[in-house]
Amino acid sequence: IAERQDGQDELNHAVTEVLLVCRMTAAGPPGDQALVLVADDYADVREMYAEFLEFAGFRVIQAQTGAEALDAAREFHPDVILMDVTMPGLDGFTATRLLRQDPAFATTPILMLTAHVFAEHEESAQAAGCTGFIRKPCLPDDLVREVQEALQRSRQTS
């Protein structure tokens, strides 16, 4: 059974490498792809959403905390930010407010991506400066569509 699992792991690794090459080839040069920052304290969630977005042709950077999200945003200037609400230290609302105080992020789409589904959370996200609210769990196609629509709205207003 262990040998069978090793063989399956090797096959999965090979398929992943082929997919990465295909994605990079289809997406064109890195400068042509929008950059998305995914901020979430759960590594599995971050990585899952990052893979969805990368497969759709986006470049992705990740942050585990609100403070890391601020640092990554300031360093890399993403085109779209996906921000979880509940993170250690700075929560997503506070991180969003701090980003909105910086003129460099006045028009950057910030989408709250959260399992908090009550209306008051959506209202709090809007009050903090979020331009969208996505409820988890989110299907890959829905996430990609939301990011693409946020980018289109952002480009139309700039």
Contacts in CASP RR format, 6 or more apart in sequence:
PFRMAT RR
TARGET T0000
AUTHOR 0000-0000-0000
METHOD contacts of the structure
MODEL  1
IAERQDGQDELNHAVTEVLLVCRMTAAGPPGDQALVLVADDYADVREMYA
EFLEFAGFRVIQAQTGAEALDAAREFHPDVILMDVTMPGLDGFTATRLLR
QDPAFATTPILMLTAHVFAEHEESAQAAGCTGFIRKPCLPDDLVREVQEA
LQRSRQTS
19 55 0 8 1.000
23 54 0 8 1.000
23 55 0 8 1.000
23 57 0 8 1.000
26 57 0 8 1.000
27 33 0 8 1.000
27 57 0 8 1.000
30 59 0 8 1.000
31 59 0 8 1.000
33 57 0 8 1.000
33 58 0 8 1.000
33 59 0 8 1.000
34 58 0 8 1.000
34 59 0 8 1.000
34 79 0 8 1.000
34 80 0 8 1.000
34 147 0 8 1.000
34 151 0 8 1.000
35 58 0 8 1.000
35 59 0 8 1.000
35 60 0 8 1.000
35 61 0 8 1.000
35 76 0 8 1.000
35 77 0 8 1.000
35 78 0 8 1.000
35 79 0 8 1.000
35 80 0 8 1.000
36 53 0 8 1.000
36 58 0 8 1.000
36 59 0 8 1.000
36 60 0 8 1.000
36 61 0 8 1.000
36 78 0 8 1.000
36 79 0 8 1.000
36 80 0 8 1.000
36 81 0 8 1.000
36 82 0 8 1.000
36 147 0 8 1.000
37 60 0 8 1.000
37 61 0 8 1.000
37 62 0 8 1.000
37 63 0 8 1.000
37 69 0 8 1.000
37 72 0 8 1.000
37 73 0 8 1.000
37 76 0 8 1.000
37 78 0 8 1.000
37 80 0 8 1.000
37 81 0 8 1.000
37 82 0 8 1.000
38 46 0 8 1.000
38 49 0 8 1.000
38 50 0 8 1.000
38 53 0 8 1.000
38 60 0 8 1.000
38 61 0 8 1.000
38 62 0 8 1.000
38 63 0 8 1.000
38 82 0 8 1.000
38 113 0 8 1.000
39 46 0 8 1.000
39 62 0 8 1.000
39 63 0 8 1.000
39 64 0 8 1.000
39 65 0 8 1.000
39 66 0 8 1.000
39 68 0 8 1.000
39 69 0 8 1.000
39 72 0 8 1.000
39 81 0 8 1.000
39 82 0 8 1.000
39 83 0 8 1.000
39 84 0 8 1.000
39 87 0 8 1.000
39 92 0 8 1.000
39 95 0 8 1.000
40 46 0 8 1.000
40 49 0 8 1.000
40 62 0 8 1.000
40 64 0 8 1.000
40 82 0 8 1.000
40 84 0 8 1.000
40 87 0 8 1.000
40 113 0 8 1.000
41 64 0 8 1.000
41 65 0 8 1.000
41 84 0 8 1.000
41 86 0 8 1.000
41 87 0 8 1.000
41 88 0 8 1.000
43 64 0 8 1.000
45 84 0 8 1.000
45 136 0 8 1.000
46 62 0 8 1.000
46 64 0 8 1.000
47 62 0 8 1.000
49 82 0 8 1.000
49 113 0 8 1.000
49 138 0 8 1.000
49 143 0 8 1.000
50 60 0 8 1.000
50 62 0 8 1.000
52 140 0 8 1.000
52 143 0 8 1.000
52 144 0 8 1.000
53 60 0 8 1.000
53 143 0 8 1.000
53 144 0 8 1.000
53 147 0 8 1.000
54 60 0 8 1.000
55 140 0 8 1.000
56 140 0 8 1.000
56 144 0 8 1.000
56 147 0 8 1.000
58 147 0 8 1.000
61 72 0 8 1.000
61 76 0 8 1.000
61 78 0 8 1.000
62 72 0 8 1.000
63 69 0 8 1.000
63 71 0 8 1.000
63 72 0 8 1.000
64 87 0 8 1.000
64 88 0 8 1.000
65 87 0 8 1.000
65 88 0 8 1.000
65 89 0 8 1.000
65 90 0 8 1.000
66 83 0 8 1.000
66 87 0 8 1.000
66 88 0 8 1.000
66 89 0 8 1.000
66 90 0 8 1.000
66 91 0 8 1.000
66 92 0 8 1.000
66 94 0 8 1.000
66 95 0 8 1.000
67 89 0 8 1.000
67 90 0 8 1.000
67 95 0 8 1.000
69 81 0 8 1.000
69 83 0 8 1.000
69 87 0 8 1.000
69 90 0 8 1.000
69 92 0 8 1.000
69 95 0 8 1.000
70 90 0 8 1.000
70 95 0 8 1.000
70 98 0 8 1.000
70 99 0 8 1.000
72 78 0 8 1.000
73 81 0 8 1.000
73 99 0 8 1.000
73 105 0 8 1.000
73 108 0 8 1.000
74 102 0 8 1.000
74 104 0 8 1.000
77 104 0 8 1.000
77 108 0 8 1.000
78 108 0 8 1.000
79 108 0 8 1.000
79 109 0 8 1.000
79 151 0 8 1.000
79 154 0 8 1.000
80 108 0 8 1.000
80 109 0 8 1.000
80 110 0 8 1.000
80 111 0 8 1.000
80 147 0 8 1.000
80 150 0 8 1.000
80 151 0 8 1.000
80 154 0 8 1.000
81 99 0 8 1.000
81 108 0 8 1.000
81 109 0 8 1.000
81 110 0 8 1.000
81 111 0 8 1.000
82 111 0 8 1.000
82 113 0 8 1.000
82 134 0 8 1.000
82 147 0 8 1.000
83 92 0 8 1.000
83 95 0 8 1.000
83 96 0 8 1.000
83 110 0 8 1.000
83 111 0 8 1.000
83 112 0 8 1.000
83 113 0 8 1.000
83 130 0 8 1.000
84 92 0 8 1.000
84 112 0 8 1.000
84 113 0 8 1.000
84 114 0 8 1.000
85 91 0 8 1.000
85 92 0 8 1.000
85 93 0 8 1.000
85 112 0 8 1.000
85 114 0 8 1.000
85 116 0 8 1.000
85 121 0 8 1.000
85 125 0 8 1.000
86 92 0 8 1.000
86 114 0 8 1.000
86 116 0 8 1.000
87 95 0 8 1.000
90 98 0 8 1.000
92 112 0 8 1.000
92 128 0 8 1.000
93 124 0 8 1.000
93 125 0 8 1.000
93 128 0 8 1.000
94 128 0 8 1.000
96 110 0 8 1.000
96 112 0 8 1.000
96 125 0 8 1.000
96 128 0 8 1.000
96 129 0 8 1.000
96 130 0 8 1.000
97 128 0 8 1.000
97 129 0 8 1.000
99 105 0 8 1.000
99 108 0 8 1.000
99 110 0 8 1.000
100 106 0 8 1.000
100 110 0 8 1.000
100 128 0 8 1.000
100 129 0 8 1.000
107 154 0 8 1.000
107 157 0 8 1.000
107 158 0 8 1.000
108 154 0 8 1.000
109 131 0 8 1.000
109 132 0 8 1.000
109 150 0 8 1.000
109 151 0 8 1.000
109 153 0 8 1.000
109 154 0 8 1.000
110 129 0 8 1.000
110 130 0 8 1.000
110 131 0 8 1.000
110 132 0 8 1.000
111 130 0 8 1.000
111 131 0 8 1.000
111 132 0 8 1.000
111 133 0 8 1.000
111 134 0 8 1.000
111 146 0 8 1.000
111 147 0 8 1.000
111 150 0 8 1.000
112 121 0 8 1.000
112 122 0 8 1.000
112 125 0 8 1.000
112 130 0 8 1.000
112 132 0 8 1.000
112 133 0 8 1.000
112 134 0 8 1.000
113 134 0 8 1.000
113 136 0 8 1.000
113 138 0 8 1.000
113 143 0 8 1.000
114 121 0 8 1.000
114 125 0 8 1.000
114 133 0 8 1.000
114 134 0 8 1.000
114 135 0 8 1.000
114 136 0 8 1.000
115 135 0 8 1.000
115 136 0 8 1.000
115 137 0 8 1.000
117 135 0 8 1.000
121 133 0 8 1.000
122 133 0 8 1.000
125 132 0 8 1.000
125 133 0 8 1.000
126 132 0 8 1.000
126 133 0 8 1.000
131 150 0 8 1.000
131 153 0 8 1.000
132 146 0 8 1.000
132 150 0 8 1.000
134 142 0 8 1.000
134 143 0 8 1.000
134 146 0 8 1.000
138 146 0 8 1.000
END
